[in-house]
Amino acid sequence: MKIFVAGHNGMVGKAVSNKINQSGKHQLITCSRSELDLSNQSDVMDFYNDKKPDIVIDAAAKVGGILANNNFPYEFIMENLKIQNNLIDGALKNDVNQFIFLGSSCIYPKFAAQPLKEEYLLTNSLEPTNEWYAIAKIAGVKACEAASKQYKKNYISLMPTNLYGENDNFDLNSSHVLPAMIRKFHEAKLNNHADVELWGDGSPFREFMHVKDLAEAVFFAINNNLSDTLYNVGTGSDISIKNLALLIQKTIGHTGKIKWNDQMPNGTPKKLMDVSRLNDKGWKAHIKLEDGIQSTYHWFLSNQESLRKVIMK
Ligand SMILES: NC(=O)c1ccc[n+]([C@@H]2O[C@H](COP(=O)([O-])OP(=O)(O)OC[C@H]3O[C@@H](n4cnc5c(N)ncnc54)[C@H](OP(=O)(O)O)[C@@H]3O)[C@@H](O)[C@H]2O)c1
């Protein structure tokens, strides 16, 4: 099979591409942003015409944390809609039979019952800090569902929980909580174990999964004919932000104080995925948070010179 991984230079795209290459079973197709801007509809159409992939994995998106989402709501909704629409519609018009759309757990309502089940989608209001991104992602889920329903295609959506791992974004202006904590504790340690300021009060609970586990889930989805169009992907267990901070602090060996800035937003109080739908099909995450943080910190230390610089605009 010819598999096109869109966004192969990102954290998820790299992990998925590595998994496909390691399997030795498929031909991987990639194209970097400088060669193909996925928000350009006619260029994406030409690319599909030329490459004729059998399977498409959409790991391309404008991704960022609370600050970036808050500052750039228009770009978060519009760029993501353009990228995913071009990829999904281009795939459909070029007879691609299998499409995997990657969304995020932020598609579920802010106060939905926990753990989050797939059927809670569109049952209540979203968390306002990232609703722009979430609305684009919900449109992607629905576009895949519509393609499956109307054109009998195998177009499905995987909703991963919070991810971390090699090739993550450690830029404090746009990074997610876990890589941001790694960077903050590391820099504070180098600065005579200075105090570390973290956002919120540490009370929210979050689930974190290593990106290699997600790559396994994507590979599982390629190789198994999944009957539903939406699957949560996570570990099934969560941790408070306070305890996550203590775990990262211990892993890094920082001995200063942690100061919680409760003027900054906490976000949704708890976000844990119900992963029974995909678990029942035979896939399960297996990397422990302690081990994943350790290996991610080692990767961060060995890649200081080549860390991504993400400029949000
Ligand atoms: N990270 C998480 O915690 C997390 C959690 C749940 C779900 N996900 C989902 O997983 C997917 C990938 O996330 P990620 O963390 O891997 O993000 P990422 O590291 O920022 O990667 C996104 C990739 O998309 C590419 N891209 C963005 N706009 C593009 C454009 N207009 N044309 C061409 N390429 C473009 C980027 O290219 P450049 O390299 O040139 O910037 C980058 O390689 C997203 O759909 C996200 O919602 C991520």
The ligand as a Tripos MOL2 file, in Angstrom:
@<TRIPOS>MOLECULE
LIG
   48    52     1     0     0
SMALL
NO_CHARGES

@<TRIPOS>ATOM
      1 N1          0.3770   16.9490   20.4510 N.am      1 LIG1
      2 C1         -0.6660   16.4970   21.1200 C.2       1 LIG1
      3 O1         -0.6820   16.4660   22.3590 O.2       1 LIG1
      4 C2         -1.8810   15.9750   20.3940 C.ar      1 LIG1
      5 C3         -2.9110   15.4280   21.1540 C.ar      1 LIG1
      6 C4         -4.0280   14.9610   20.5190 C.ar      1 LIG1
      7 C5         -4.1220   15.0250   19.1530 C.ar      1 LIG1
      8 N2         -3.1010   15.5450   18.4170 N.ar      1 LIG1
      9 C6         -3.3060   15.6470   16.9730 C.3       1 LIG1
     10 O2         -2.2630   15.0740   16.2280 O.3       1 LIG1
     11 C7         -2.0590   15.8210   15.0320 C.3       1 LIG1
     12 C8         -0.5840   16.2010   14.9160 C.3       1 LIG1
     13 O3         -0.1820   16.9050   16.0720 O.3       1 LIG1
     14 P1          1.3580   17.1370   16.4400 P.3       1 LIG1
     15 O4          1.4220   17.2690   17.9120 O.co2     1 LIG1
     16 O5          2.2060   16.1510   15.7510 O.co2     1 LIG1
     17 O6          1.5860   18.5890   15.8300 O.3       1 LIG1
     18 P2          2.9160   19.1930   15.2160 P.3       1 LIG1
     19 O7          4.0960   18.5650   15.8410 O.co2     1 LIG1
     20 O8          2.7630   20.6580   15.2900 O.co2     1 LIG1
     21 O9          2.8460   18.7240   13.7020 O.3       1 LIG1
     22 C9          1.9440   19.2490   12.7910 C.3       1 LIG1
     23 C10         2.5380   19.1120   11.4210 C.3       1 LIG1
     24 O10         1.6050   19.6970   10.4930 O.3       1 LIG1
     25 C11         2.3490   20.4310    9.5470 C.3       1 LIG1
     26 N3          1.5530   21.5080    8.9710 N.ar      1 LIG1
     27 C12         0.8150   22.4460    9.6070 C.ar      1 LIG1
     28 N4          0.2560   23.2810    8.7250 N.ar      1 LIG1
     29 C13         0.6650   22.8720    7.4930 C.ar      1 LIG1
     30 C14         0.4380   23.3390    6.1840 C.ar      1 LIG1
     31 N5         -0.3500   24.3940    5.9400 N.pl3     1 LIG1
     32 N6          1.0120   22.6770    5.1640 N.ar      1 LIG1
     33 C15         1.8150   21.6220    5.3740 C.ar      1 LIG1
     34 N7          2.0600   21.1110    6.6020 N.ar      1 LIG1
     35 C16         1.4930   21.7410    7.6410 C.ar      1 LIG1
     36 C17         3.5000   21.0140   10.3420 C.3       1 LIG1
     37 O11         4.5150   21.3960    9.4500 O.3       1 LIG1
     38 P3          5.8340   22.1820    9.9190 P.3       1 LIG1
     39 O12         6.7170   21.1130   10.4590 O.co2     1 LIG1
     40 O13         6.3360   22.8100    8.6790 O.co2     1 LIG1
     41 O14         5.3750   23.1660   10.9530 O.co2     1 LIG1
     42 C18         3.8690   19.8540   11.2390 C.3       1 LIG1
     43 O15         4.7910   19.0020   10.6140 O.3       1 LIG1
     44 C19        -2.9860   17.0330   15.1110 C.3       1 LIG1
     45 O16        -4.1360   16.7950   14.3550 O.3       1 LIG1
     46 C20        -3.3570   17.1000   16.5490 C.3       1 LIG1
     47 O17        -4.6680   17.6030   16.7550 O.3       1 LIG1
     48 C21        -1.9730   16.0260   18.9970 C.ar      1 LIG1
@<TRIPOS>BOND
     1     1     2 1
     2     2     3 2
     3     2     4 1
     4     4     5 ar
     5     4    48 ar
     6     5     6 ar
     7     6     7 ar
     8     7     8 ar
     9     8     9 1
    10     8    48 ar
    11     9    10 1
    12     9    46 1
    13    10    11 1
    14    11    12 1
    15    11    44 1
    16    12    13 1
    17    13    14 1
    18    14    15 2
    19    14    16 1
    20    14    17 1
    21    17    18 1
    22    18    19 2
    23    18    20 1
    24    18    21 1
    25    21    22 1
    26    22    23 1
    27    23    24 1
    28    23    42 1
    29    24    25 1
    30    25    26 1
    31    25    36 1
    32    26    27 ar
    33    26    35 ar
    34    27    28 ar
    35    28    29 ar
    36    29    30 ar
    37    29    35 ar
    38    30    31 1
    39    30    32 ar
    40    32    33 ar
    41    33    34 ar
    42    34    35 ar
    43    36    37 1
    44    36    42 1
    45    37    38 1
    46    38    39 2
    47    38    40 1
    48    38    41 1
    49    42    43 1
    50    44    45 1
    51    44    46 1
    52    46    47 1
@<TRIPOS>SUBSTRUCTURE
     1 LIG1         1 GROUP 0 **** ****
